[in-house]
Amino acid sequence: MTSCCELVDTGACFRCFCQRHTRINARRSDFKKEAANVESFRRYLEAMGLTKQATAPKVYPQCSTKRVLTMERLYGVPLTDLDSIKSPVSSPETSLITALNVW
């Protein structure tokens, strides 16, 4: 009988790939952990004095669970759309550079 490793040209075991992918996605979909990551990033921005350059949404833990993440809605424009950025800021290029430096 042919093993799963022999069926994949790359030499990687497809079953192993699927198992790993499932574990990674399970971690990513734990919104309690994601909420903690967002709060950690908010504290980082405050500690570094970057709250005028960047923000992160406020998490509402009382309305969040492992499967539901409830956050403040932030309004803005995509950094990748230079035409949209031109209306709220005078220098889109500076805004993009600042965003890249913060993250």
Backbone as XML, in Angstrom:
<?xml version="1.0"?>
<chain id="A" units="angstrom">
  <residue number="1" name="MET">
    <atom name="N" x="0.848" y="-1.187" z="0.000"/>
    <atom name="CA" x="0.000" y="0.000" z="0.000"/>
    <atom name="C" x="0.887" y="1.241" z="0.000"/>
  </residue>
  <residue number="2" name="THR">
    <atom name="N" x="0.484" y="2.273" z="-0.702"/>
    <atom name="CA" x="1.237" y="3.517" z="-0.805"/>
    <atom name="C" x="0.977" y="4.383" z="0.415"/>
  </residue>
  <residue number="3" name="SER">
    <atom name="N" x="2.061" y="4.918" z="1.000"/>
    <atom name="CA" x="1.878" y="5.797" z="2.160"/>
    <atom name="C" x="1.519" y="7.202" z="1.681"/>
  </residue>
  <residue number="4" name="CYS">
    <atom name="N" x="1.004" y="8.009" z="2.619"/>
    <atom name="CA" x="0.615" y="9.374" z="2.247"/>
    <atom name="C" x="1.841" y="10.174" z="1.826"/>
  </residue>
  <residue number="5" name="CYS">
    <atom name="N" x="3.009" y="9.864" z="2.393"/>
    <atom name="CA" x="4.222" y="10.603" z="2.032"/>
    <atom name="C" x="4.614" y="10.344" z="0.590"/>
  </residue>
  <residue number="6" name="GLU">
    <atom name="N" x="4.320" y="9.153" z="0.093"/>
    <atom name="CA" x="4.673" y="8.818" z="-1.278"/>
    <atom name="C" x="3.715" y="9.459" z="-2.282"/>
  </residue>
  <residue number="7" name="LEU">
    <atom name="N" x="2.563" y="9.884" z="-1.824"/>
    <atom name="CA" x="1.573" y="10.474" z="-2.721"/>
    <atom name="C" x="1.794" y="11.961" z="-2.965"/>
  </residue>
  <residue number="8" name="VAL">
    <atom name="N" x="2.613" y="12.600" z="-2.146"/>
    <atom name="CA" x="2.840" y="14.032" z="-2.253"/>
    <atom name="C" x="4.200" y="14.264" z="-2.892"/>
  </residue>
  <residue number="9" name="ASP">
    <atom name="N" x="4.230" y="15.008" z="-3.996"/>
    <atom name="CA" x="5.469" y="15.243" z="-4.727"/>
    <atom name="C" x="6.539" y="15.941" z="-3.902"/>
  </residue>
  <residue number="10" name="THR">
    <atom name="N" x="6.140" y="16.804" z="-2.979"/>
    <atom name="CA" x="7.109" y="17.586" z="-2.218"/>
    <atom name="C" x="7.834" y="16.759" z="-1.173"/>
  </residue>
  <residue number="11" name="GLY">
    <atom name="N" x="7.368" y="15.552" z="-0.901"/>
    <atom name="CA" x="7.980" y="14.720" z="0.117"/>
    <atom name="C" x="7.377" y="14.950" z="1.489"/>
  </residue>
  <residue number="12" name="ALA">
    <atom name="N" x="6.523" y="15.940" z="1.609"/>
    <atom name="CA" x="5.878" y="16.211" z="2.893"/>
    <atom name="C" x="4.674" y="15.299" z="3.051"/>
  </residue>
  <residue number="13" name="CYS">
    <atom name="N" x="4.445" y="14.854" z="4.234"/>
    <atom name="CA" x="3.304" y="13.987" z="4.513"/>
    <atom name="C" x="2.041" y="14.838" z="4.576"/>
  </residue>
  <residue number="14" name="PHE">
    <atom name="N" x="1.100" y="14.570" z="3.695"/>
    <atom name="CA" x="-0.118" y="15.369" z="3.627"/>
    <atom name="C" x="-0.918" y="15.269" z="4.919"/>
  </residue>
  <residue number="15" name="ARG">
    <atom name="N" x="-0.997" y="14.085" z="5.487"/>
    <atom name="CA" x="-1.724" y="13.906" z="6.740"/>
    <atom name="C" x="-1.071" y="14.722" z="7.861"/>
  </residue>
  <residue number="16" name="CYS">
    <atom name="N" x="0.275" y="14.708" z="7.900"/>
    <atom name="CA" x="0.990" y="15.494" z="8.907"/>
    <atom name="C" x="0.735" y="16.982" z="8.704"/>
  </residue>
  <residue number="17" name="PHE">
    <atom name="N" x="0.716" y="17.409" z="7.448"/>
    <atom name="CA" x="0.436" y="18.807" z="7.136"/>
    <atom name="C" x="-0.950" y="19.193" z="7.643"/>
  </residue>
  <residue number="18" name="CYS">
    <atom name="N" x="-1.932" y="18.344" z="7.384"/>
    <atom name="CA" x="-3.305" y="18.641" z="7.803"/>
    <atom name="C" x="-3.418" y="18.699" z="9.327"/>
  </residue>
  <residue number="19" name="GLN">
    <atom name="N" x="-2.757" y="17.784" z="10.003"/>
    <atom name="CA" x="-2.804" y="17.790" z="11.465"/>
    <atom name="C" x="-2.172" y="19.068" z="12.014"/>
  </residue>
  <residue number="20" name="ARG">
    <atom name="N" x="-1.030" y="19.453" z="11.461"/>
    <atom name="CA" x="-0.352" y="20.674" z="11.921"/>
    <atom name="C" x="-1.219" y="21.900" z="11.640"/>
  </residue>
  <residue number="21" name="HIS">
    <atom name="N" x="-1.793" y="21.955" z="10.449"/>
    <atom name="CA" x="-2.647" y="23.072" z="10.058"/>
    <atom name="C" x="-3.847" y="23.189" z="10.999"/>
  </residue>
  <residue number="22" name="THR">
    <atom name="N" x="-4.432" y="22.063" z="11.365"/>
    <atom name="CA" x="-5.567" y="22.060" z="12.282"/>
    <atom name="C" x="-5.181" y="22.599" z="13.647"/>
  </residue>
  <residue number="23" name="ARG">
    <atom name="N" x="-4.000" y="22.200" z="14.168"/>
    <atom name="CA" x="-3.529" y="22.687" z="15.467"/>
    <atom name="C" x="-3.283" y="24.191" z="15.432"/>
  </residue>
  <residue number="24" name="ILE">
    <atom name="N" x="-2.651" y="24.680" z="14.358"/>
    <atom name="CA" x="-2.366" y="26.116" z="14.234"/>
    <atom name="C" x="-3.661" y="26.908" z="14.169"/>
  </residue>
  <residue number="25" name="ASN">
    <atom name="N" x="-4.621" y="26.458" z="13.372"/>
    <atom name="CA" x="-5.892" y="27.175" z="13.258"/>
    <atom name="C" x="-6.676" y="27.140" z="14.555"/>
  </residue>
  <residue number="26" name="ALA">
    <atom name="N" x="-6.573" y="26.070" z="15.312"/>
    <atom name="CA" x="-7.253" y="26.003" z="16.607"/>
    <atom name="C" x="-6.696" y="27.073" z="17.535"/>
  </residue>
  <residue number="27" name="ARG">
    <atom name="N" x="-5.375" y="27.275" z="17.503"/>
    <atom name="CA" x="-4.776" y="28.325" z="18.334"/>
    <atom name="C" x="-5.204" y="29.703" z="17.854"/>
  </residue>
  <residue number="28" name="ARG">
    <atom name="N" x="-5.268" y="29.879" z="16.540"/>
    <atom name="CA" x="-5.647" y="31.181" z="15.989"/>
    <atom name="C" x="-7.105" y="31.509" z="16.282"/>
  </residue>
  <residue number="29" name="SER">
    <atom name="N" x="-7.946" y="30.499" z="16.399"/>
    <atom name="CA" x="-9.365" y="30.765" z="16.608"/>
    <atom name="C" x="-9.731" y="30.847" z="18.082"/>
  </residue>
  <residue number="30" name="ASP">
    <atom name="N" x="-8.750" y="30.817" z="18.969"/>
    <atom name="CA" x="-9.022" y="31.012" z="20.391"/>
    <atom name="C" x="-9.029" y="32.520" z="20.637"/>
  </residue>
  <residue number="31" name="PHE">
    <atom name="N" x="-10.219" y="33.102" z="20.626"/>
    <atom name="CA" x="-10.323" y="34.548" z="20.712"/>
    <atom name="C" x="-9.999" y="35.099" z="22.094"/>
  </residue>
  <residue number="32" name="LYS">
    <atom name="N" x="-9.994" y="34.256" z="23.103"/>
    <atom name="CA" x="-9.521" y="34.711" z="24.419"/>
    <atom name="C" x="-8.033" y="35.045" z="24.326"/>
  </residue>
  <residue number="33" name="LYS">
    <atom name="N" x="-7.276" y="34.192" z="23.631"/>
    <atom name="CA" x="-5.845" y="34.456" z="23.422"/>
    <atom name="C" x="-5.650" y="35.679" z="22.532"/>
  </residue>
  <residue number="34" name="GLU">
    <atom name="N" x="-6.471" y="35.791" z="21.508"/>
    <atom name="CA" x="-6.363" y="36.943" z="20.612"/>
    <atom name="C" x="-6.684" y="38.232" z="21.357"/>
  </residue>
  <residue number="35" name="ALA">
    <atom name="N" x="-7.672" y="38.206" z="22.227"/>
    <atom name="CA" x="-8.013" y="39.379" z="23.042"/>
    <atom name="C" x="-6.825" y="39.777" z="23.908"/>
  </residue>
  <residue number="36" name="ALA">
    <atom name="N" x="-6.157" y="38.791" z="24.484"/>
    <atom name="CA" x="-4.963" y="39.074" z="25.295"/>
    <atom name="C" x="-3.867" y="39.689" z="24.441"/>
  </residue>
  <residue number="37" name="ASN">
    <atom name="N" x="-3.713" y="39.221" z="23.202"/>
    <atom name="CA" x="-2.710" y="39.786" z="22.286"/>
    <atom name="C" x="-3.031" y="41.240" z="21.951"/>
  </residue>
  <residue number="38" name="VAL">
    <atom name="N" x="-4.298" y="41.537" z="21.709"/>
    <atom name="CA" x="-4.699" y="42.912" z="21.394"/>
    <atom name="C" x="-4.425" y="43.822" z="22.590"/>
  </residue>
  <residue number="39" name="GLU">
    <atom name="N" x="-4.787" y="43.370" z="23.779"/>
    <atom name="CA" x="-4.541" y="44.175" z="24.988"/>
    <atom name="C" x="-3.049" y="44.379" z="25.218"/>
  </residue>
  <residue number="40" name="SER">
    <atom name="N" x="-2.262" y="43.363" z="24.956"/>
    <atom name="CA" x="-0.810" y="43.473" z="25.089"/>
    <atom name="C" x="-0.269" y="44.531" z="24.120"/>
  </residue>
  <residue number="41" name="PHE">
    <atom name="N" x="-0.783" y="44.522" z="22.892"/>
    <atom name="CA" x="-0.351" y="45.508" z="21.902"/>
    <atom name="C" x="-0.779" y="46.914" z="22.311"/>
  </residue>
  <residue number="42" name="ARG">
    <atom name="N" x="-1.976" y="47.058" z="22.878"/>
    <atom name="CA" x="-2.430" y="48.371" z="23.356"/>
    <atom name="C" x="-1.508" y="48.886" z="24.459"/>
  </residue>
  <residue number="43" name="ARG">
    <atom name="N" x="-1.123" y="48.008" z="25.386"/>
    <atom name="CA" x="-0.198" y="48.415" z="26.461"/>
    <atom name="C" x="1.164" y="48.801" z="25.896"/>
  </residue>
  <residue number="44" name="TYR">
    <atom name="N" x="1.618" y="48.077" z="24.873"/>
    <atom name="CA" x="2.886" y="48.401" z="24.218"/>
    <atom name="C" x="2.825" y="49.796" z="23.603"/>
  </residue>
  <residue number="45" name="LEU">
    <atom name="N" x="1.752" y="50.088" z="22.896"/>
    <atom name="CA" x="1.611" y="51.411" z="22.274"/>
    <atom name="C" x="1.651" y="52.511" z="23.334"/>
  </residue>
  <residue number="46" name="GLU">
    <atom name="N" x="0.964" y="52.293" z="24.453"/>
    <atom name="CA" x="0.950" y="53.279" z="25.534"/>
    <atom name="C" x="2.343" y="53.440" z="26.150"/>
  </residue>
  <residue number="47" name="ALA">
    <atom name="N" x="3.004" y="52.319" z="26.429"/>
    <atom name="CA" x="4.324" y="52.359" z="27.069"/>
    <atom name="C" x="5.359" y="53.041" z="26.184"/>
  </residue>
  <residue number="48" name="MET">
    <atom name="N" x="5.234" y="52.877" z="24.873"/>
    <atom name="CA" x="6.200" y="53.460" z="23.937"/>
    <atom name="C" x="5.810" y="54.874" z="23.499"/>
  </residue>
  <residue number="49" name="GLY">
    <atom name="N" x="4.678" y="55.369" z="23.988"/>
    <atom name="CA" x="4.234" y="56.703" z="23.604"/>
    <atom name="C" x="3.802" y="56.803" z="22.154"/>
  </residue>
  <residue number="50" name="LEU">
    <atom name="N" x="3.207" y="55.740" z="21.635"/>
    <atom name="CA" x="2.828" y="55.694" z="20.216"/>
    <atom name="C" x="1.323" y="55.823" z="19.981"/>
  </residue>
  <residue number="51" name="THR">
    <atom name="N" x="0.584" y="56.255" z="20.999"/>
    <atom name="CA" x="-0.875" y="56.290" z="20.857"/>
    <atom name="C" x="-1.365" y="57.358" z="19.883"/>
  </residue>
  <residue number="52" name="LYS">
    <atom name="N" x="-0.515" y="58.324" z="19.543"/>
    <atom name="CA" x="-0.914" y="59.313" z="18.525"/>
    <atom name="C" x="-0.619" y="58.810" z="17.119"/>
  </residue>
  <residue number="53" name="GLN">
    <atom name="N" x="0.256" y="57.805" z="17.008"/>
    <atom name="CA" x="0.620" y="57.260" z="15.697"/>
    <atom name="C" x="-0.177" y="56.010" z="15.320"/>
  </residue>
  <residue number="54" name="ALA">
    <atom name="N" x="-0.599" y="55.257" z="16.328"/>
    <atom name="CA" x="-1.288" y="53.985" z="16.042"/>
    <atom name="C" x="-2.257" y="53.673" z="17.170"/>
  </residue>
  <residue number="55" name="THR">
    <atom name="N" x="-3.175" y="52.791" z="16.875"/>
    <atom name="CA" x="-4.128" y="52.358" z="17.883"/>
    <atom name="C" x="-4.489" y="50.901" z="17.643"/>
  </residue>
  <residue number="56" name="ALA">
    <atom name="N" x="-5.132" y="50.331" z="18.620"/>
    <atom name="CA" x="-5.695" y="48.990" z="18.505"/>
    <atom name="C" x="-7.078" y="49.066" z="19.136"/>
  </residue>
  <residue number="57" name="PRO">
    <atom name="N" x="-8.008" y="48.287" z="18.637"/>
    <atom name="CA" x="-9.365" y="48.374" z="19.186"/>
    <atom name="C" x="-9.425" y="47.905" z="20.628"/>
  </residue>
  <residue number="58" name="LYS">
    <atom name="N" x="-10.321" y="48.524" z="21.387"/>
    <atom name="CA" x="-10.565" y="48.091" z="22.755"/>
    <atom name="C" x="-11.360" y="46.795" z="22.696"/>
  </residue>
  <residue number="59" name="VAL">
    <atom name="N" x="-10.940" y="45.824" z="23.485"/>
    <atom name="CA" x="-11.637" y="44.546" z="23.557"/>
    <atom name="C" x="-12.660" y="44.622" z="24.688"/>
  </residue>
  <residue number="60" name="TYR">
    <atom name="N" x="-13.831" y="44.081" z="24.447"/>
    <atom name="CA" x="-14.869" y="43.995" z="25.464"/>
    <atom name="C" x="-14.908" y="42.560" z="25.976"/>
  </residue>
  <residue number="61" name="PRO">
    <atom name="N" x="-14.121" y="42.257" z="27.032"/>
    <atom name="CA" x="-14.020" y="40.870" z="27.500"/>
    <atom name="C" x="-15.338" y="40.300" z="28.009"/>
  </residue>
  <residue number="62" name="GLN">
    <atom name="N" x="-16.202" y="41.148" z="28.559"/>
    <atom name="CA" x="-17.475" y="40.655" z="29.071"/>
    <atom name="C" x="-18.388" y="40.174" z="27.949"/>
  </residue>
  <residue number="63" name="CYS">
    <atom name="N" x="-18.093" y="40.562" z="26.712"/>
    <atom name="CA" x="-18.890" y="40.142" z="25.552"/>
    <atom name="C" x="-18.108" y="39.196" z="24.640"/>
  </residue>
  <residue number="64" name="SER">
    <atom name="N" x="-16.952" y="38.737" z="25.100"/>
    <atom name="CA" x="-16.100" y="37.865" z="24.292"/>
    <atom name="C" x="-15.982" y="36.489" z="24.934"/>
  </residue>
  <residue number="65" name="THR">
    <atom name="N" x="-15.763" y="35.506" z="24.084"/>
    <atom name="CA" x="-15.551" y="34.130" z="24.535"/>
    <atom name="C" x="-14.418" y="33.541" z="23.714"/>
  </residue>
  <residue number="66" name="LYS">
    <atom name="N" x="-14.183" y="32.261" z="23.877"/>
    <atom name="CA" x="-13.152" y="31.592" z="23.082"/>
    <atom name="C" x="-13.507" y="31.614" z="21.595"/>
  </residue>
  <residue number="67" name="ARG">
    <atom name="N" x="-14.793" y="31.676" z="21.286"/>
    <atom name="CA" x="-15.251" y="31.625" z="19.891"/>
    <atom name="C" x="-15.793" y="32.959" z="19.368"/>
  </residue>
  <residue number="68" name="VAL">
    <atom name="N" x="-15.906" y="33.976" z="20.239"/>
    <atom name="CA" x="-16.439" y="35.283" z="19.839"/>
    <atom name="C" x="-15.520" y="36.372" z="20.402"/>
  </residue>
  <residue number="69" name="LEU">
    <atom name="N" x="-15.091" y="37.282" z="19.538"/>
    <atom name="CA" x="-14.261" y="38.405" z="19.966"/>
    <atom name="C" x="-15.023" y="39.694" z="19.665"/>
  </residue>
  <residue number="70" name="THR">
    <atom name="N" x="-15.323" y="40.454" z="20.708"/>
    <atom name="CA" x="-16.058" y="41.699" z="20.557"/>
    <atom name="C" x="-15.107" y="42.851" z="20.840"/>
  </residue>
  <residue number="71" name="MET">
    <atom name="N" x="-14.972" y="43.733" z="19.846"/>
    <atom name="CA" x="-14.035" y="44.851" z="19.960"/>
    <atom name="C" x="-14.692" y="46.151" z="19.526"/>
  </residue>
  <residue number="72" name="GLU">
    <atom name="N" x="-14.063" y="47.233" z="19.925"/>
    <atom name="CA" x="-14.450" y="48.568" z="19.490"/>
    <atom name="C" x="-14.317" y="48.644" z="17.970"/>
  </residue>
  <residue number="73" name="ARG">
    <atom name="N" x="-15.239" y="49.341" z="17.339"/>
    <atom name="CA" x="-15.140" y="49.547" z="15.895"/>
    <atom name="C" x="-14.256" y="50.751" z="15.634"/>
  </residue>
  <residue number="74" name="LEU">
    <atom name="N" x="-13.280" y="50.573" z="14.761"/>
    <atom name="CA" x="-12.397" y="51.660" z="14.368"/>
    <atom name="C" x="-12.725" y="52.059" z="12.934"/>
  </residue>
  <residue number="75" name="TYR">
    <atom name="N" x="-12.824" y="53.338" z="12.708"/>
    <atom name="CA" x="-13.079" y="53.843" z="11.368"/>
    <atom name="C" x="-11.764" y="54.327" z="10.774"/>
  </residue>
  <residue number="76" name="GLY">
    <atom name="N" x="-11.594" y="54.135" z="9.503"/>
    <atom name="CA" x="-10.374" y="54.595" z="8.863"/>
    <atom name="C" x="-10.360" y="54.203" z="7.400"/>
  </residue>
  <residue number="77" name="VAL">
    <atom name="N" x="-9.193" y="54.312" z="6.824"/>
    <atom name="CA" x="-9.012" y="53.951" z="5.420"/>
    <atom name="C" x="-7.850" y="52.972" z="5.320"/>
  </residue>
  <residue number="78" name="PRO">
    <atom name="N" x="-7.857" y="52.112" z="4.314"/>
    <atom name="CA" x="-6.756" y="51.162" z="4.153"/>
    <atom name="C" x="-5.445" y="51.890" z="3.848"/>
  </residue>
  <residue number="79" name="LEU">
    <atom name="N" x="-4.373" y="51.461" z="4.479"/>
    <atom name="CA" x="-3.066" y="52.077" z="4.212"/>
    <atom name="C" x="-2.590" y="51.799" z="2.796"/>
  </residue>
  <residue number="80" name="THR">
    <atom name="N" x="-3.151" y="50.800" z="2.161"/>
    <atom name="CA" x="-2.735" y="50.436" z="0.812"/>
    <atom name="C" x="-3.417" y="51.278" z="-0.261"/>
  </residue>
  <residue number="81" name="ASP">
    <atom name="N" x="-4.384" y="52.092" z="0.112"/>
    <atom name="CA" x="-5.119" y="52.922" z="-0.843"/>
    <atom name="C" x="-4.685" y="54.382" z="-0.668"/>
  </residue>
  <residue number="82" name="LEU">
    <atom name="N" x="-3.641" y="54.781" z="-1.395"/>
    <atom name="CA" x="-3.085" y="56.131" z="-1.244"/>
    <atom name="C" x="-4.098" y="57.230" z="-1.541"/>
  </residue>
  <residue number="83" name="ASP">
    <atom name="N" x="-5.004" y="57.003" z="-2.479"/>
    <atom name="CA" x="-6.018" y="58.025" z="-2.779"/>
    <atom name="C" x="-6.929" y="58.256" z="-1.579"/>
  </residue>
  <residue number="84" name="SER">
    <atom name="N" x="-7.310" y="57.180" z="-0.888"/>
    <atom name="CA" x="-8.171" y="57.320" z="0.291"/>
    <atom name="C" x="-7.440" y="57.991" z="1.442"/>
  </residue>
  <residue number="85" name="ILE">
    <atom name="N" x="-6.156" y="57.705" z="1.594"/>
    <atom name="CA" x="-5.378" y="58.260" z="2.704"/>
    <atom name="C" x="-5.186" y="59.768" z="2.546"/>
  </residue>
  <residue number="86" name="LYS">
    <atom name="N" x="-5.175" y="60.257" z="1.315"/>
    <atom name="CA" x="-4.902" y="61.682" z="1.076"/>
    <atom name="C" x="-5.925" y="62.602" z="1.739"/>
  </residue>
  <residue number="87" name="SER">
    <atom name="N" x="-7.150" y="62.129" z="1.930"/>
    <atom name="CA" x="-8.145" y="63.018" z="2.525"/>
    <atom name="C" x="-7.952" y="63.209" z="4.038"/>
  </residue>
  <residue number="88" name="PRO">
    <atom name="N" x="-7.678" y="62.178" z="4.846"/>
    <atom name="CA" x="-7.527" y="62.439" z="6.281"/>
    <atom name="C" x="-6.134" y="62.909" z="6.711"/>
  </residue>
  <residue number="89" name="VAL">
    <atom name="N" x="-5.104" y="62.657" z="5.906"/>
    <atom name="CA" x="-3.744" y="63.057" z="6.298"/>
    <atom name="C" x="-3.072" y="63.826" z="5.172"/>
  </residue>
  <residue number="90" name="SER">
    <atom name="N" x="-2.143" y="64.690" z="5.554"/>
    <atom name="CA" x="-1.466" y="65.507" z="4.542"/>
    <atom name="C" x="-0.354" y="64.754" z="3.832"/>
  </residue>
  <residue number="91" name="SER">
    <atom name="N" x="0.247" y="63.762" z="4.490"/>
    <atom name="CA" x="1.349" y="63.013" z="3.894"/>
    <atom name="C" x="1.106" y="61.505" z="4.019"/>
  </residue>
  <residue number="92" name="PRO">
    <atom name="N" x="0.470" y="60.908" z="2.995"/>
    <atom name="CA" x="0.191" y="59.475" z="3.049"/>
    <atom name="C" x="1.457" y="58.632" z="3.193"/>
  </residue>
  <residue number="93" name="GLU">
    <atom name="N" x="2.520" y="59.070" z="2.542"/>
    <atom name="CA" x="3.771" y="58.319" z="2.604"/>
    <atom name="C" x="4.301" y="58.268" z="4.035"/>
  </residue>
  <residue number="94" name="THR">
    <atom name="N" x="4.242" y="59.399" z="4.742"/>
    <atom name="CA" x="4.692" y="59.446" z="6.131"/>
    <atom name="C" x="3.813" y="58.546" z="7.004"/>
  </residue>
  <residue number="95" name="SER">
    <atom name="N" x="2.526" y="58.548" z="6.761"/>
    <atom name="CA" x="1.610" y="57.682" z="7.517"/>
    <atom name="C" x="1.953" y="56.218" z="7.315"/>
  </residue>
  <residue number="96" name="LEU">
    <atom name="N" x="2.243" y="55.834" z="6.104"/>
    <atom name="CA" x="2.592" y="54.442" z="5.811"/>
    <atom name="C" x="3.912" y="54.067" z="6.484"/>
  </residue>
  <residue number="97" name="ILE">
    <atom name="N" x="4.897" y="54.914" z="6.408"/>
    <atom name="CA" x="6.197" y="54.651" z="7.054"/>
    <atom name="C" x="6.029" y="54.538" z="8.557"/>
  </residue>
  <residue number="98" name="THR">
    <atom name="N" x="5.251" y="55.446" z="9.141"/>
    <atom name="CA" x="4.992" y="55.391" z="10.592"/>
    <atom name="C" x="4.317" y="54.090" z="10.975"/>
  </residue>
  <residue number="99" name="ALA">
    <atom name="N" x="3.309" y="53.678" z="10.207"/>
    <atom name="CA" x="2.609" y="52.424" z="10.493"/>
    <atom name="C" x="3.564" y="51.234" z="10.430"/>
  </residue>
  <residue number="100" name="LEU">
    <atom name="N" x="4.406" y="51.203" z="9.439"/>
    <atom name="CA" x="5.370" y="50.093" z="9.314"/>
    <atom name="C" x="6.356" y="50.101" z="10.478"/>
  </residue>
  <residue number="101" name="ASN">
    <atom name="N" x="6.783" y="51.260" z="10.910"/>
    <atom name="CA" x="7.711" y="51.353" z="12.045"/>
    <atom name="C" x="7.065" y="50.923" z="13.351"/>
  </residue>
  <residue number="102" name="VAL">
    <atom name="N" x="5.792" y="51.239" z="13.528"/>
    <atom name="CA" x="5.089" y="50.853" z="14.756"/>
    <atom name="C" x="4.936" y="49.344" z="14.823"/>
  </residue>
  <residue number="103" name="TRP">
    <atom name="N" x="4.536" y="48.735" z="13.719"/>
    <atom name="CA" x="4.317" y="47.296" z="13.731"/>
    <atom name="C" x="5.594" y="46.555" z="13.417"/>
  </residue>
</chain>
